[in-house]
Amino acid sequence: MKIAFLLSIVFSLFIGIGQVQSQQVEFILSPGVEKAREVFMKEKLKKSTYRGWRIVVGITRERREIDAMQREFKRNFPEYSIEWVYSNPFYRLLSGTYLNRWDAMTDLEIIRREYPGAFEMNADIPFDKFFD
């Protein structure tokens, strides 16, 4: 019993005495890896879209309905961006532009209070939409 007690004290002293020291890490890239990174970055710059996330507020086949939904959404959520897109045969009312799904989920939870059928959608989003 005394040995276990002494070991626990010694162990706690070692934990308490230890100091955290910062260390520097240096990455050295080989020429092949650096060239591959440069090629990747050039190809990435050619793309005009990014695979991100949008919130689908509603879907319909009627243009008048999508316009009415858009006006109602702007009235209920003036702080959110909203637009409709047409993809034959449906009009989709889309809100927001998100880099990852988890960012979209926080706004989706708020929007679902008024629009329970809203859902997140993976989409190709033009880069300029992220800066609006």
C-alpha positions in Angstrom: 0.0 0.0 0.0 2.8 2.4 0.9 4.7 1.5 -2.3 1.7 2.3 -4.5 1.3 5.6 -2.6 5.0 6.5 -3.0 4.9 5.6 -6.7 1.9 7.8 -7.3 3.7 10.7 -5.7 6.8 10.2 -7.7 4.8 9.8 -10.9 2.9 13.1 -10.2 6.2 14.9 -9.5 7.6 13.8 -12.9 4.5 15.0 -14.6 4.5 18.4 -12.8 8.2 19.0 -13.3 8.3 18.4 -17.0 8.5 21.5 -19.2 7.1 21.9 -22.7 9.7 23.2 -25.1 8.8 24.4 -28.5 10.6 22.8 -31.5 10.9 24.1 -35.0 10.1 21.8 -37.9 11.6 22.4 -41.4 10.2 20.8 -44.5 12.6 20.2 -47.3 10.9 19.3 -50.6 12.6 17.4 -53.3 12.7 19.0 -56.8 10.2 16.4 -58.1 7.7 17.2 -55.3 8.1 20.9 -55.9 7.5 20.5 -59.6 4.4 18.4 -59.0 3.1 21.1 -56.6 3.7 23.8 -59.2 1.8 21.8 -61.9 -1.1 21.2 -59.5 -1.3 24.9 -58.7 -1.3 25.9 -62.4 -4.1 23.4 -63.1 -6.1 24.6 -60.1 -5.9 28.2 -61.4 -7.4 27.1 -64.7 -10.6 26.1 -62.9 -13.3 28.8 -62.5 -15.3 26.9 -60.0 -14.9 25.2 -56.6 -16.8 22.2 -55.4 -18.6 23.6 -52.4 -22.0 23.4 -50.7 -25.3 25.3 -51.2 -28.6 25.1 -49.3 -31.6 24.2 -51.4 -34.6 26.0 -50.0 -37.2 24.8 -52.5 -37.7 23.1 -55.9 -40.5 23.6 -58.3 -41.4 23.4 -62.0 -43.2 26.8 -62.1 -41.3 30.1 -62.5 -44.0 32.0 -60.7 -43.7 29.8 -57.6 -39.9 30.1 -57.5 -40.3 33.9 -57.7 -42.8 33.9 -54.8 -40.6 31.6 -52.8 -37.6 34.0 -53.4 -39.6 37.0 -52.2 -40.8 35.2 -49.1 -37.3 33.9 -48.3 -35.9 37.5 -48.6 -38.6 38.7 -46.2 -37.9 36.0 -43.7 -34.1 35.9 -43.9 -32.8 39.3 -45.3 -29.2 38.5 -44.1 -28.9 35.4 -46.4 -28.0 35.5 -50.1 -30.6 33.8 -52.3 -30.9 33.0 -56.0 -32.8 30.6 -58.2 -31.3 28.4 -60.9 -33.0 26.5 -63.7 -31.9 23.0 -64.5 -34.5 21.4 -66.9 -37.2 20.8 -65.8 -36.8 22.3 -62.3 -36.2 25.7 -60.7 -34.1 25.5 -57.5 -34.0 28.2 -54.9 -30.4 28.2 -53.5 -29.0 30.0 -50.5 -25.4 30.6 -49.4 -22.0 29.5 -50.7 -20.0 27.3 -48.3 -16.6 25.8 -48.6 -17.4 22.8 -46.5 -20.6 20.9 -45.4 -20.3 21.8 -41.7 -20.5 25.5 -42.4 -23.7 24.9 -44.4 -25.2 22.8 -41.6 -25.3 25.7 -39.1 -27.3 27.9 -41.5 -29.4 25.0 -42.7 -30.6 24.4 -39.1 -31.8 28.0 -38.9 -33.4 27.9 -42.4 -35.2 24.6 -41.6 -37.2 26.4 -38.9 -39.2 28.1 -41.6 -38.5 25.7 -44.5 -38.5 22.1 -43.1 -37.8 20.6 -46.5 -34.5 22.5 -47.1 -31.4 20.5 -47.6 -27.7 20.9 -48.4 -26.4 20.2 -51.9 -22.8 19.7 -53.2 -22.3 22.0 -56.2 -19.7 23.6 -58.4 -19.7 27.2 -57.3 -18.0 30.0 -59.3 -15.1 31.6 -57.3 -16.6 35.1 -57.5 -19.7 33.9 -55.6 -17.5 33.3 -52.5 -16.6 37.0 -52.4 -20.2 38.3 -52.6 
